[in-house]
Amino acid sequence: MSKERELLRKLFESGMLDRLSAIEVGQLLAQPEQTEQEPSTDDYAKLKEDYKHYISQKSQKREPLSDVNILCLNLVFVAIVLWFC
């Protein structure tokens, strides 16, 4: 049992709470205790696999520019220079 629930139980049983608080505490104590859920190994394995996939996609090398692409970039550069002259 958690420390908080134990403290509430002691306060409830000792009668140190007013009537309204005692009813609320009694209702809280009647509920099952919630525990934090540990991440499952399946979740960890999926995260690890997703990370590997992300890194492999990110690190793929691009193909070098073709001669046509370089020519087009040079023409665009010349057009920009001529525009501002």
N, C-alpha and C positions, 0 to 999 in steps of 0.2 A: 504494500500500500504506500502511496506517495506521502511525503511529509505534509503536504497541504491537506490531503484528505484526513490524515491522522489528526492534525490540528483542528480541523472543522469538527471531526467526531468528538474530540475532547470538549470543545466549546459547546457543542450541541448537548452532550450528556451532562455537562456541569450546570446547564441552565443559565449561563452567563449571557445568553442572547435574548433580545426581546422576542415577543411571540411571533411577529412577522418574519424576523430573521431566522428564527428557529425552524419555521415551516419551510423557508427557502433552502436552508442548509439541509434539512431532512430530505427534501426533494433531490438536491444535488447528490447527497450521499446514497440515495436509492438508485441512482443511475450507475451503470457499470463503468469502471475506470477505463479511460481511454489511454492506450499506450501508443508511443510513437512507432511508426512502421519503419523498419529498417529497409533500405533499398535492397531489392532482391538481386541475386547474382545475374539473373536474366537481364535486368535493367542495366547493370554495369557492363555486361557483355555487349549489349546493344549500343550503349554509349561509346564503348571502345571501338566497336566496328564502324559506327558512324564517323568517329574521329579519324580513323584510318582512311576511310573513303574520302573524307574532306581533304585530308593532307595529300592523298594521291592525286585528287583532282586539281588541287592548288599547285602542285609542284610539276605538273606536266609542262614540258617545254613547247613553246610555240614554234611553228615552222617559220623558216626565214622568209622574208618578203620576196616575192617574185620580181623579175625585171619589170613587168608591167606595173606592178604596184609602186615600185620605186620611181618609174617614169611619171606616173600620175601624181605622186607626192611632189616631185620636182616641178611639174607643171603648175600645181596649186601654189607652191612656194613662189614661183616666178610671177604668177598672176597677182598674188598678194603684194609682192614688191612693186610691181608695175602700178598697181592700184594706188599705192601711197606716194608714188613719184610725181 
